Amino acid sequence: MKSQSTPIVSVVIPMYNVEKYLRQCLDSVLAQTFRQFEVICVDDGCQDGTLSILEEYDDPRIFLIQQRNRGLSGARNTGIKAARGIYVALLDSDDFWAPEKLAKHVNHLNHNPDVGVSYCPSWFVDDDGKPMGIGQFPKLKHISKKTVICRNPVGNGSAAVIRRSLLMDMDMNKGTGKRFMAFDEALRQSEDIELWTRIALSKNCKFEGIASPMTFYRVNGGGLSANLAKQLATWEYAMDKNRRSYPKAFAQVYGLAKAYQLRYLARRAVQSRQSWTAIRLVHQALFCNLGILREEPKRTLLTLGCAWLSLLPKPLYQAIEQFAMGQVGQQLQQKTQWQQELKPKL
């Protein structure tokens, strides 16, 4: 990896059998209005045509690193270690960005030295990259430790742009001479939640978001998020690991955090038409901590209602779902337009 100029942003793209999605992902990076970046593509043991897609691109800013399969965390760690930029932008290879994303995040971080993790809302797209009309619109400012533990404001692994110095400080093997490991490679899911929680509890830096939704997150039923039981188990592992190190921080919020996670998994179950699993999970969430009903009554009751409605015949449920998604999509678009009118452009 050699280049004449030092980039401002290092874009880290882990790759594992993503020939279907990689072109859209890379095109979105090369279309960025901010141009001072490098793209570190980490081949995590691809066995399909991913590398043949990558070979189509003749851009000196794109670099390839190859390794045996280590999983998403391991591929990210390899890319971060090789990064030369001031900032690291994580982009999963099945997701993509709006053209102005890097420009806005660089401006945000440049003008707010106390912000360590900059993120943005995300729109959901289906397996073919088509908008679903819904997305993740998290809290953007005044992010407390409780917010990070309970709600993961970053949302997904392609939404964040992080100071490289912060990621280097989060090396779990620092000072041992072992492999660099900011993300816990024992985790195949919830690895981002574990890292954000560890940063929030151990570092005096802010998480802060930009109002514009500039990440397109692909909802893929065949991906990691499809195995709900495994996802809950890895979330509990990630939380327990940090809870042992920071027991006081978790004393008041762990039950609420687990309730939010169970509710999230219930929504995933609804999306994949696992009706009884969704019903079980949303009721577990309520029994775990009724605080989710007090703090977010609309979303909690909506999840409960959707779980039971998913028992309806598929055509009827899909008609109701499409109507509801349309209504929510309109509200999110109105919310975004309203935020843009009130806030100065970054």
C-alpha positions, 0 to 999 in steps of 0.5 A, a space after each residue: 500500500 503506497 501512495 503519493 499523498 496522505 488521505 484525510 479519510 480511510 474507507 475500510 470495506 470488508 469483503 466476503 463473497 459480495 460480488 452481487 453488491 460490491 459494484 454499488 458499494 464502490 461506486 458510491 465511494 468513488 462518487 463522493 464529493 469529498 475526494 481526499 480518501 483511500 479505499 482499503 478493501 479487505 478480502 476476508 477469504 472470498 470464494 466467489 467473483 468478488 475480486 474480479 469485480 474489484 479488478 474492474 476499478 482502475 483507481 490509485 486510491 483503491 487498495 486490496 489486502 488479502 487474508 484468511 477468513 477472520 469474520 467481519 471484526 477481523 476484516 475491519 481490524 486489518 483495514 483500520 490497522 493499514 489506514 493512513 487517514 485522520 478519520 476512518 469510515 466503515 462501510 460494509 460491502 453490501 451497503 452504500 452511501 449518498 455522495 455528500 456523506 464524507 464531506 459532511 462528516 469531515 466537516 463535522 469532525 473538523 469543527 467539533 474536536 470533542 466528537 470522536 464518533 460521527 454518524 448519520 441516519 440510514 435508509 433501509 434498502 432491500 436485497 436489490 438496493 431498492 428503498 423500503 421507505 423506512 430507516 434508522 433515525 436515531 438520537 443525534 445529540 446529547 448522547 449519554 452512556 445510557 443512550 449508547 448502552 440501551 439504544 446504539 445511536 450509531 445504528 449500523 456499521 456503515 453509518 460511522 466515521 471515527 477518528 483513527 486515533 480513537 480506534 488505535 486507542 481502543 486496541 484490545 491487545 495494546 502493548 502486548 505485541 499481538 494483532 491489532 484488535 479494536 473490534 472484538 474478533 470473538 464476536 461475529 455479531 454485535 461487534 459494533 455495539 460492543 465497541 461503541 459501549 467500550 468507547 462510551 465507558 472508557 473515553 471522554 469523547 462524544 458520539 454525535 450525529 448529522 441530521 441528513 440520512 446518508 447511509 443506505 443499509 441493506 436489509 438482507 434476510 440471509 445475512 448475519 441478522 437472520 439468526 435471531 437466537 445467535 444475535 441475542 446470545 452475542 449481544 449478551 456476551 458483548 454486554 456482559 464483557 463490558 458489564 464486568 469492567 464497568 458494573 456501576 454503569 450497568 447497574 441501572 440500565 442493563 434490564 432496559 438495554 436488554 428490553 430494547 434489544 429484545 424489541 429490536 429482535 422482535 421487529 426482525 422476526 416480524 420482517 422475516 415472518 417468524 410470527 410466534 418468535 416475534 410475539 415471544 420476543 416482544 412479550 419478553 421485552 415487556 416482562 424484562 423492563 416496562 421502561 420501554 413502554 414508558 420511554 417509547 410507547 408508540 414504537 413498543 405498541 407498534 411492535 406488539 401490534 405488528 407481531 400479532 398482525 403477522 399471524 394474518 394471511 400473508 396477502 392481508 398482512 403484506 397489504 397492511 404492512 405496505 400501507 404502514 411503511 408508506 405512512 412511516 416513510 412519509 413521516 420520516 421524510 417530513 422529519 428530515 426536511 424539517 431538520 434540514 430547514 432548522 439546522 445550518 448545513 454542515 
